[in-house]
Amino acid sequence: MNFDIVQIIQLAIILLISIGVHEFAHAWTSDKLGDPTPKMMDRLTPNPLAHIDPIGFVMIFLINFGWGKPVITNPNYYRRPLRDECLVAFAGPISNIILALLAIVLMMILVVT
């Protein structure tokens, strides 16, 4: 295992941003669909400190698998519970795809200039 401190710091920054955006996407979508639970639990923020599980974050570096704090939602607030739960579930992965595409565009701009 190669321990390059620069790569570890870069990975930590990328993970902090990604986990924060991912969990915020779940919370924001649930809130927009009528569920006040994420807001009441102070999870309606992209701030990674609200979404990082310390043990899950460290495990990413130790065993290449980790996790963030899941956003708690209450589907009883949704008008169409099945559809709305699916939207909330997909919001996180979709935010990761958008973030990856933005990162690709940024890297292409930086490489060209």
FENSULJO-V93269 format. One record per residue. PHI is phi in whole degrees, 0 to 359 (NA if undefined). OMEGA is omega in radians with two decimals (NA if undefined). BURIAL is I if it has 9 or more other C-alpha atoms within 8 Angstrom, else O. Layout:
PHI/OMEGA/BURIAL  PHI/OMEGA/BURIAL
//
This chain:
NA/-3.11/O  264/-3.13/O  256/3.05/O  263/-3.03/O  300/3.13/O  296/3.12/O  295/3.12/O  295/3.11/I  294/3.10/O  299/3.12/O  298/3.13/O  299/3.13/O  294/3.12/O  299/-3.13/O  293/3.11/O  300/3.13/I  295/-3.07/I  297/-3.14/I  294/3.12/I  300/-3.13/I  293/-3.12/I  301/-3.10/I  290/3.07/I  298/3.13/I  299/3.06/I  300/-3.08/I  297/-3.10/I  297/-3.13/I  297/3.13/I  298/3.12/I  298/-3.13/I  294/3.12/O  271/3.01/I  107/-3.11/I  267/-3.14/I  278/-3.04/O  302/3.14/I  301/3.13/I  293/3.14/I  296/-3.12/O  264/3.13/O  57/3.13/O  251/-3.13/I  271/-3.12/I  208/3.04/O  278/3.12/I  300/-3.08/O  298/-3.14/I  297/3.11/O  281/-3.00/I  240/-3.08/I  276/2.95/I  266/-3.04/I  305/-3.13/O  292/3.12/O  298/-3.14/I  291/3.13/I  294/-3.13/I  298/3.09/I  303/-3.10/I  279/-3.10/O  275/-3.06/O  233/3.13/O  61/3.05/O  210/-3.13/I  206/-3.07/I  198/3.01/I  249/3.07/I  287/3.12/O  290/3.08/O  279/3.12/I  277/3.08/O  232/3.10/I  235/-3.08/O  295/3.10/I  296/3.13/O  277/-3.07/I  283/3.08/I  287/3.11/O  235/-2.96/O  306/-3.09/I  295/3.13/O  298/-3.07/O  292/3.06/I  296/3.09/I  296/3.11/O  299/3.12/I  296/-3.13/I  296/-3.10/I  284/-3.08/I  301/-3.14/I  296/3.11/I  299/3.11/I  296/3.10/O  296/3.09/I  295/3.12/I  296/3.12/O  298/3.12/O  298/3.11/I  295/3.11/O  297/3.08/O  297/3.12/O  295/3.11/O  296/3.12/O  299/3.12/O  299/3.12/O  295/3.11/O  295/3.11/O  295/-3.12/O  293/-3.13/O  286/-3.11/O  290/-3.08/O  277/NA/O
//
